[in-house]
Amino acid sequence: MSIEERVLEVFRDVFDDPNLQVTAETNASHVDDWDSFNHINLIVSLEEAFDVKFSTQEIGSMTCVGDLYTLLREKGATA
């Protein structure tokens, strides 16, 4: 399973939508219910799924899912 596929699974779980699709360009404005509360849930779920920790600066620098893919790869995450 690729990082992108695993991220998609986490998104679907957090947003409770088995049909949700995300791409590298997806951001909070593209996903219903992606508010600050669900953003925290998403970050925590991603940290658990990939066994990584994001710094406050890294979290603040993410503007789209593509940024997330990049950070995960930089951290050596595997799916």
C-alpha angles and dihedrals in degrees: 000000000000127000088251092054092048092048089052090053090052092048091050091050096046094045093038092230116126091189097051114129124199131184133186088270095052116117137170093280090062097055124068112233094016094141130144093277094052090043089061090046090050094051093047092047092049092049090052095044094050099030092236136122124223121210121228088251092052092049091050092049095057110102099161141008090266089065088053092052089051094050092048091051091047089054091051093245119171127196 
